[in-house]
Structure formats: structure tokens, C-alpha cells
Amino acid sequence: MKTQVGIIGSGPSGLLLSQLLDLQGIESVILERQSREHVMGRIRAGVIEQGTADLLRTAQVHARMDREGQPHDGVNIAFNGERYRIDFKGLTGSAVMVYGQTEITRDLFEARDALGGTIIDEAEDVRPHGIDTDSPYLTYRKHGEAHRIDCDFIAGCDGFHGVSRQSIPADVLHTYEKVYPFGWLGVLSQTPPVADELIYAHHARGFALCSMRSATLSRYYVQCPVDEDLADWPDDRFWDELRRRLPDDAAEALVTGPSIEKSIAPLRSFVAEPMRFGRLFLAGDAAHIVPPTGAKGLNLAASDIYYLSRALTAFYKDGQQALLDAYSETCLRRVWKAERFSWWMTTLLHQFPENGAFGARVQLAELDYLVNSKAAMTALAENYIGLPY
Ligand SMILES: Cc1cc2nc3c(=O)[nH]c(=O)nc-3n(C[C@H](O)[C@H](O)[C@H](O)COP(=O)(O)OP(=O)(O)OC[C@H]3O[C@@H](n4cnc5c(N)ncnc54)[C@H](O)[C@@H]3O)c2cc1C
């Protein structure tokens, strides 16, 4: 088989790239390790920036998002039993949208199918070859048969555990990592959200987050040890723990119900540089991971794809190489700012017993400063709604 852009991974990065390229008349083939049902069933991000929403509109996958997505003009920060609102709209003129990654993925699959896009799922042992030559290619196996796809470029959209990043020679690749000493225990439940907007709660027992996917679907998290056993967290224990970490009014308003998904996610900051080697371009989680506190993971994947689709379009339409050459540097400038913000939100809101009593007091002072300073709230707001592309 032959195509222009070979894409590894059918997560949001790979699907969105393939869709944007197709609209510009550029061919691609996606190779995905898992089945489509598996990819569509993953419960992940939920908050999208204005820039991501606009890119989904450019990709013509916005109809359901604009109908069902919920604009959020602010968030709540809770500590010392009180709740404070950060008014994104008032401070920056902009807002975010709550629309689940699961829904975005479904919309993208439907759009790719409608345009006749090629997505090969359950592809085993996918490997990029010749990435430092002008004729790279991909190999994979399906139903026991070996296949090869020749392409002009390879997009590594295969997430943190994918094969693309590992294909960059070790003496070229630099990685930067911070692993946090706790995880997030998350529950999805078919219950109305406790509040209209997200609540980020700092509490002596640990961080908690009240989020949502729709008016009838809630997503809640509590900070927990990363090696915690899910079997030790029946629903009742989770709801009790969440209630204890929320301000009284929220704890009283909380509607509980059976969990329809429960999982523990580790928290990690990670960046790989460069994001390009020869004809291989990394995008999304393949190149960087953020702790979910700042709601940036999916949004960073989208901004990478904005830069990559623009660069590939300039190459195919105008024979221009400059944007491809600048890809890694352009992405990393935005990536590192989102890394900084996600690390800062995580540091501000979680419990870090290893920082001692002094660290805990400084944290409370910073929270108090944040909710009483227009400058500090504006800094949070402009990062949360998303820095410009
Ligand atoms: C548990 C969890 C919770 C999260 N919560 C949030 C959140 O609340 N807010 C937020 O902003 N972000 C969140 N994220 C991050 C967000 O989901 C990711 O940033 C986003 O999915 C990145 O998209 P991607 O397409 O780059 O990678 P992925 O979604 O990881 O997609 C990569 C795809 O590549 C495939 N693949 C991997 N290896 C291979 C291979 N060798 N061959 C072929 N295919 C391969 C995978 O199966 C997958 O389908 C969360 C992530 C996780 C894991």
C-alpha cells in the first residue's frame, strides 16, 4: 500500500490529523493496535479549550459538540471550607467547553467513515522504518499476514506507550519527567453534577475534583496513593471520602449513584524533545504527558495537530518546508507552558506531606492570594482557557 502520511494511532491526535489532511486533499492511512470498540470506550478528558473547539469546527466535526457541549464560563476553587469562583469570561472574555473525549472520538470516527478514510484497527507489531530517509514506510501484521505501507511522512500519534517515540535514536531524544507521589481515583456516575461548574478542592485529606461530562453524567476524583487497590474502594467509601473533602454546601448537594467506571490514574509530567526526527513527527501523548489537573492533555494534542496539519498542508500545496522544519520548536514552546501550568495547578491543590508544615502553610497562603488577587486569577484563567496557537 502507498499513502502520503502514515499515521500510527487512532486516538484524538491521529483521527483529527487524518480528517484535517483529508479536507486539504492529502491522503493518509491510520494504523491502530486496538479494536475500534476499545478506543471508543476509553473514558478520559472532558474540558476543551476554545482553540480545540475551533479546530474541531475546521475539521467539520462540530455539529454535535455545538449542540450538546456545555460552555463553562468559570471554575470554583475550594479550600478551608469555602468556595471561590474564577470568572474566566469576566477576566479574559473567553471560556471553555465541557464535551467528553469519548464523544469527540466518536464524532471523528464517523467523519472519517463518511469521507471514506482508511483506519486499519487491530494492527499488530506496527513499526516505522527509514524515518531518516526520504522514503519511510510502516510495517504491521493483521490476521497473521505481514503488510507494508510506503509513505512520505509518518505521524506518531500513538500515545505515551506507543512505538514512535522509541524509534528516535537514544542519542537524539531528550526526555524530561516528573512523577507525582499519588494518583487520582476517578468515578463516572449517571448522576447530575453537584454544581454547574467544576470544583477543584484543596483539603487536608487530599485533593478532590468535581467534574462532569453532561447534565446527567458526573466525573469525580479524589487524590489517593498510586498503589491503592481498587477493590478497597467500594462506591460508598468513595462517596464518603469525596463528601469529606468538599465544602459543606457541595457535600450536601452531592447526588450519589452506582459507579459506571472506576479507575486509578497515575500523575506524571513528561516531555520528549525533539518532536521530529527526519520524516517522523510526534504529536499528542506520544511526545508529552501532563497531570490532568489543568485539563491540558487533549488540548495539547489538538494544538500539535494544528501545527502539524498546517505544516503538511504548506508542504503539499506550496512545496514549503519551513513549517515542517519549525514543527518541533513551535509545538514545544506551547507544550512547556502547558507543562508549567499543569505542574503549578497540581502543586497548588494536592497534599504533599513531604513538604512539611511550612510547605502546607505556603500552599494555603498561595490559595488565599489567588482568590483575592485579580492579577493571579487572570493568570490562572488565561492559562486554563488555553494560550493562543
Ligand atoms: C486515564 C486517563 C485520564 C485522562 N484524563 C484527562 C483529563 O481529564 N483531561 C485531559 O485534558 N486529559 C486527560 N487525559 C489525557 C488525554 O486523554 C490524552 O492527552 C489524549 O488522549 C491524547 O490523545 P492522543 O491521540 O495523543 O493519544 P491516545 O489517546 O493515547 O491515543 C493513542 C492511540 O495509539 C494507539 N497505539 C498505541 N501504541 C500503538 C502501536 N504500537 N501501534 C498502533 N497503535 C498504537 C493506542 O491504542 C491509542 O488508540 C487522560 C488520560 C488518561 C490515560
Ligand as a Chemical Component Dictionary entry (heavy atoms), coordinates in Angstrom:
data_LIG
# 
_chem_comp.id                   LIG 
_chem_comp.type                 NON-POLYMER 
_chem_comp.pdbx_formal_charge   0 
_chem_comp.three_letter_code    LIG 
# 
loop_
_chem_comp_atom.comp_id 
_chem_comp_atom.atom_id 
_chem_comp_atom.alt_atom_id 
_chem_comp_atom.type_symbol 
_chem_comp_atom.charge 
_chem_comp_atom.model_Cartn_x 
_chem_comp_atom.model_Cartn_y 
_chem_comp_atom.model_Cartn_z 
_chem_comp_atom.pdbx_ordinal 
LIG C1  C1  C 0 -6.876 7.681  32.433 1  
LIG C2  C2  C 0 -6.658 8.983  31.701 2  
LIG C3  C3  C 0 -7.398 10.117 32.069 3  
LIG C4  C4  C 0 -7.208 11.318 31.423 4  
LIG N1  N1  N 0 -7.930 12.406 31.814 5  
LIG C5  C5  C 0 -7.731 13.584 31.196 6  
LIG C6  C6  C 0 -8.448 14.734 31.558 7  
LIG O1  O1  O 0 -9.286 14.722 32.455 8  
LIG N2  N2  N 0 -8.197 15.910 30.894 9  
LIG C7  C7  C 0 -7.269 15.964 29.875 10 
LIG O2  O2  O 0 -7.084 17.031 29.269 11 
LIG N3  N3  N 0 -6.592 14.907 29.505 12 
LIG C8  C8  C 0 -6.805 13.719 30.125 13 
LIG N4  N4  N 0 -6.108 12.638 29.739 14 
LIG C9  C9  C 0 -5.170 12.818 28.653 15 
LIG C10 C10 C 0 -5.856 12.732 27.284 16 
LIG O3  O3  O 0 -6.799 11.684 27.308 17 
LIG C11 C11 C 0 -4.762 12.494 26.269 18 
LIG O4  O4  O 0 -3.914 13.622 26.299 19 
LIG C12 C12 C 0 -5.272 12.274 24.854 20 
LIG O5  O5  O 0 -5.937 11.040 24.766 21 
LIG C13 C13 C 0 -4.103 12.286 23.874 22 
LIG O6  O6  O 0 -4.526 11.839 22.614 23 
LIG P1  P1  P 0 -3.532 11.048 21.672 24 
LIG O7  O7  O 0 -4.316 10.753 20.451 25 
LIG O8  O8  O 0 -2.265 11.821 21.522 26 
LIG O9  O9  O 0 -3.150 9.724  22.456 27 
LIG P2  P2  P 0 -4.072 8.475  22.858 28 
LIG O10 O10 O 0 -5.451 8.928  23.150 29 
LIG O11 O11 O 0 -3.317 7.739  23.886 30 
LIG O12 O12 O 0 -4.149 7.610  21.532 31 
LIG C14 C14 C 0 -3.060 6.862  21.071 32 
LIG C15 C15 C 0 -3.582 5.713  20.227 33 
LIG O13 O13 O 0 -2.475 4.994  19.694 34 
LIG C16 C16 C 0 -2.704 3.609  19.842 35 
LIG N5  N5  N 0 -1.402 2.914  19.868 36 
LIG C17 C17 C 0 -0.509 2.872  20.880 37 
LIG N6  N6  N 0 0.566  2.167  20.547 38 
LIG C18 C18 C 0 0.362  1.734  19.286 39 
LIG C19 C19 C 0 1.119  0.955  18.408 40 
LIG N7  N7  N 0 2.309  0.462  18.755 41 
LIG N8  N8  N 0 0.610  0.695  17.185 42 
LIG C20 C20 C 0 -0.602 1.190  16.808 43 
LIG N9  N9  N 0 -1.364 1.948  17.621 44 
LIG C21 C21 C 0 -0.886 2.216  18.848 45 
LIG C22 C22 C 0 -3.487 3.484  21.124 46 
LIG O14 O14 O 0 -4.216 2.277  21.197 47 
LIG C23 C23 C 0 -4.372 4.711  21.058 48 
LIG O15 O15 O 0 -5.605 4.437  20.413 49 
LIG C24 C24 C 0 -6.270 11.423 30.381 50 
LIG C25 C25 C 0 -5.533 10.305 30.004 51 
LIG C26 C26 C 0 -5.704 9.091  30.650 52 
LIG C27 C27 C 0 -4.880 7.896  30.240 53 
# 
loop_
_chem_comp_bond.comp_id 
_chem_comp_bond.atom_id_1 
_chem_comp_bond.atom_id_2 
_chem_comp_bond.value_order 
_chem_comp_bond.pdbx_ordinal 
LIG C1  C2  SING 1  
LIG C2  C3  SING 2  
LIG C2  C26 DOUB 3  
LIG C3  C4  DOUB 4  
LIG C4  N1  SING 5  
LIG C4  C24 SING 6  
LIG N1  C5  DOUB 7  
LIG C5  C6  SING 8  
LIG C5  C8  SING 9  
LIG C6  O1  DOUB 10 
LIG C6  N2  SING 11 
LIG N2  C7  SING 12 
LIG C7  O2  DOUB 13 
LIG C7  N3  SING 14 
LIG N3  C8  DOUB 15 
LIG C8  N4  SING 16 
LIG N4  C9  SING 17 
LIG N4  C24 SING 18 
LIG C9  C10 SING 19 
LIG C10 O3  SING 20 
LIG C10 C11 SING 21 
LIG C11 O4  SING 22 
LIG C11 C12 SING 23 
LIG C12 O5  SING 24 
LIG C12 C13 SING 25 
LIG C13 O6  SING 26 
LIG O6  P1  SING 27 
LIG P1  O7  DOUB 28 
LIG P1  O8  SING 29 
LIG P1  O9  SING 30 
LIG O9  P2  SING 31 
LIG P2  O10 DOUB 32 
LIG P2  O11 SING 33 
LIG P2  O12 SING 34 
LIG O12 C14 SING 35 
LIG C14 C15 SING 36 
LIG C15 O13 SING 37 
LIG C15 C23 SING 38 
LIG O13 C16 SING 39 
LIG C16 N5  SING 40 
LIG C16 C22 SING 41 
LIG N5  C17 SING 42 
LIG N5  C21 SING 43 
LIG C17 N6  DOUB 44 
LIG N6  C18 SING 45 
LIG C18 C19 SING 46 
LIG C18 C21 DOUB 47 
LIG C19 N7  SING 48 
LIG C19 N8  DOUB 49 
LIG N8  C20 SING 50 
LIG C20 N9  DOUB 51 
LIG N9  C21 SING 52 
LIG C22 O14 SING 53 
LIG C22 C23 SING 54 
LIG C23 O15 SING 55 
LIG C24 C25 DOUB 56 
LIG C25 C26 SING 57 
LIG C26 C27 SING 58 
# 
